Amino acid sequence: MSALFLVMIFIFGTACSQIPDFGGEIMYSVEELESEYYSNYPEGGEITKKFASERVFEIEWKKVHQGMEPIPERPIVNFEERFVILVMLDTKPSGGFGFHEFTVHENADQYVVFYSEAHPGDGCFTTQALTRPYKFISVPDTEKEVKFVKGDTVLNHCNE
């Protein structure tokens, strides 16, 4: 193997090892319902919520899409078998911001939603508009607690 190949394996392995060990398995039954960069959500700051009913999901969907005409059609979720999670970052000054990591882990006591932010670095060309990245996901229903864990921010280096 070439030295460059070994260095790449080391860097990739190191970068991937930043996700903490939550003592469980990554869930593969996560369904991404929507992932976007623009929202007029009325509450400020980061948002992390769990919705266990169609009614609450409808209210939150309308809040996320406030000011859009028409509001996108809401995905159908069987709330007898699944629930919905919303993770929304705070308002950002430009484009280039988003999620770097986003995983759901299940252990004996809880679901752990792990996410980290990506920020634009030097040399990144970004839209000069306010953004507010968010994700709606659905996961199998459970009585377990849902815990949200935010990892370290990652800087994208666009000039390399």
C-alpha positions in Angstrom: 0.0 0.0 0.0 1.2 3.5 -0.7 1.9 5.9 2.1 -0.8 8.3 0.8 -3.4 5.5 0.9 -2.5 4.7 4.5 -2.6 8.4 5.5 -6.1 8.7 3.9 -7.3 5.6 5.9 -5.9 7.2 9.1 -7.6 10.5 8.5 -10.9 9.0 7.5 -10.8 6.6 10.5 -10.0 9.5 12.8 -12.7 11.7 11.4 -15.3 9.0 11.8 -14.3 8.2 15.3 -15.6 11.6 16.6 -19.1 10.1 17.1 -19.3 9.1 20.8 -20.1 5.5 21.7 -23.7 5.6 23.0 -23.6 1.9 24.1 -26.1 0.9 21.4 -26.6 0.3 17.7 -27.1 2.9 15.0 -30.7 2.6 13.8 -31.2 1.8 10.2 -35.0 2.1 10.3 -34.7 5.9 10.4 -36.7 7.6 7.6 -35.7 11.1 6.5 -39.0 13.0 5.8 -37.4 16.3 4.8 -34.0 18.0 5.0 -33.8 21.7 4.0 -31.9 24.9 4.6 -34.6 27.6 4.9 -37.3 28.0 7.5 -39.2 30.8 9.1 -39.9 28.9 12.3 -41.2 31.4 14.8 -39.1 30.2 17.8 -35.5 31.2 17.9 -32.5 29.1 18.8 -31.9 25.4 18.2 -35.0 23.3 18.1 -35.1 19.6 19.1 -38.6 18.0 19.4 -40.4 14.7 19.3 -43.9 14.5 17.9 -46.1 11.5 18.7 -49.3 12.6 17.0 -50.5 13.6 13.6 -52.0 16.8 15.1 -48.8 18.0 16.6 -46.8 17.0 13.4 -49.2 19.1 11.3 -48.8 22.2 13.6 -45.0 21.9 13.6 -44.9 21.3 9.8 -46.9 24.5 9.3 -44.5 26.4 11.6 -41.4 25.2 9.7 -43.0 26.2 6.4 -44.5 29.4 7.6 -44.5 32.1 4.8 -44.2 29.5 2.0 -46.9 29.4 -0.7 -47.9 26.8 -1.1 -46.8 24.9 2.0 -45.3 21.6 0.9 -47.4 18.5 1.3 -46.7 16.9 4.7 -45.4 13.3 4.6 -47.7 10.6 5.8 -46.5 8.9 9.0 -48.2 6.0 10.8 -48.2 7.3 14.4 -49.3 3.9 15.7 -45.9 2.6 14.7 -43.6 5.6 14.4 -43.0 9.1 15.8 -41.3 12.2 14.2 -38.3 14.1 15.3 -37.4 17.7 14.3 -33.8 19.0 14.7 -33.3 22.6 13.5 -30.2 24.7 13.8 -30.2 28.3 14.8 -30.5 31.0 12.1 -27.2 31.3 10.1 -25.9 34.4 8.4 -25.4 32.7 5.0 -25.5 29.5 3.1 -22.9 26.8 3.6 -24.2 25.8 7.1 -25.8 22.4 7.7 -25.5 19.1 9.4 -22.2 17.2 9.3 -23.2 14.1 11.2 -26.8 13.0 11.9 -27.4 9.6 13.4 -29.9 7.9 15.7 -28.6 5.3 18.1 -30.7 2.9 20.2 -29.6 1.4 23.5 -31.5 -0.3 26.3 -32.8 2.9 27.8 -33.1 5.5 25.1 -32.9 6.7 21.5 -29.9 9.1 21.1 -30.1 11.6 18.3 -26.5 12.7 17.6 -25.9 15.6 15.2 -23.1 18.1 14.5 -23.0 21.2 12.5 -20.9 22.0 9.4 -19.8 25.6 8.8 -18.3 27.1 5.7 -14.6 27.8 5.8 -12.3 30.1 3.9 -12.8 30.0 0.2 -16.4 28.8 0.3 -18.9 30.5 -2.0 -22.2 30.7 -0.2 -25.5 32.3 -0.8 -25.8 35.6 1.1 -29.2 34.9 2.6 -30.2 33.8 6.1 -30.5 30.1 6.4 -32.0 27.8 9.1 -31.1 24.1 8.3 -33.4 21.4 9.7 -34.4 17.8 9.4 -37.6 15.9 10.0 -37.1 12.2 10.5 -39.4 9.3 11.6 -38.3 6.4 13.8 -40.0 3.4 15.2 -42.3 4.2 18.2 -41.0 3.4 21.7 -41.5 4.3 25.3 -37.8 5.0 25.6 -36.5 8.5 26.3 -35.2 10.5 23.3 -31.9 12.3 24.1 -30.4 14.9 21.7 -26.6 15.2 21.7 -24.8 17.9 19.7 -21.2 17.1 18.6 -18.4 19.5 17.7 -18.8 21.8 14.8 -16.9 20.9 11.7 -15.4 23.5 9.4 -15.6 22.8 5.6 -12.5 23.8 3.8 -13.6 24.9 0.4 -10.3 26.2 -0.9 -8.5 22.9 -0.8 
